[in-house]
């Protein structure tokens, strides 16, 4: 699967576009690892060191990171999880 990424206005958040449906209806915002337990994908992304938020939209996933984390080290593991 080819996954594109897009920057967002917030440098702590990156948008991942997998080219397929993520949510059939609505969206889901996971603000803590405990909330992500209902979704295996969200839980796996939250398991990565430095991730502090995951959001599922219709055809995209946004991932938020801690200010101390670096996208150069975090982007590949997020892509692998997706």
DATANOR-V581470 format. One record per pair of residues at least 6 apart in sequence whose C-alpha atoms are under 7 Angstrom apart, sorted by sequence separation. I is the first residue (numbers start at 0). J is the second residue. D is the distance in Angstrom with one decimal. If there is no record, write none. Layout:
# DATANOR-V581470
I;J;D, I;J;D
This chain:
# DATANOR-V581470
7;13;6.0, 29;35;5.7, 35;41;5.2, 36;42;5.5, 45;51;6.8, 54;60;5.6, 55;61;6.6, 6;13;5.3, 7;14;6.8, 35;42;4.9, 54;61;5.1, 5;13;6.2, 6;14;6.2, 53;61;5.8, 54;62;6.5, 4;13;7.0, 5;14;5.0, 53;62;4.7, 4;14;5.5, 5;15;6.5, 32;42;6.5, 52;62;5.7, 53;63;6.3, 4;15;4.5, 52;63;4.7, 3;15;5.9, 4;16;5.9, 41;53;6.5, 51;63;5.5, 52;64;6.8, 2;15;6.6, 3;16;5.0, 32;45;5.8, 50;63;5.9, 51;64;5.2, 2;16;5.5, 3;17;6.4, 50;64;4.4, 51;65;6.1, 2;17;4.4, 49;64;5.4, 50;65;6.3, 1;17;6.5, 2;18;6.7, 49;65;5.3, 49;68;5.3, 31;51;6.8, 30;51;6.9, 31;52;6.5, 30;52;4.9, 29;52;5.9, 30;53;6.7, 29;53;5.1, 28;53;6.2, 29;54;5.9, 28;54;4.4, 27;54;5.7, 28;55;6.4, 27;55;5.1, 26;55;5.5, 27;56;6.8, 26;56;4.7, 26;57;6.6, 25;57;6.9, 22;55;6.7, 24;57;6.8, 44;77;6.2, 21;55;6.5, 22;56;6.0, 23;57;6.4, 21;56;6.4, 22;57;4.6, 21;57;5.4, 22;58;6.8, 44;80;6.4, 20;57;5.9, 21;58;5.0, 43;80;6.6, 20;58;4.7, 21;59;6.3, 19;58;5.9, 18;58;6.9, 40;81;7.0, 16;58;6.6, 17;59;6.6, 16;59;4.7, 15;59;5.7, 16;60;6.6, 14;59;6.8, 15;60;5.1, 14;60;5.8, 15;61;6.0, 14;61;4.3, 13;61;5.6, 14;62;6.5, 12;61;6.5, 13;62;5.5, 12;62;5.5, 13;63;6.6, 12;63;4.3, 11;63;5.6, 12;64;6.4, 11;64;5.4, 11;65;6.9, 11;66;6.5
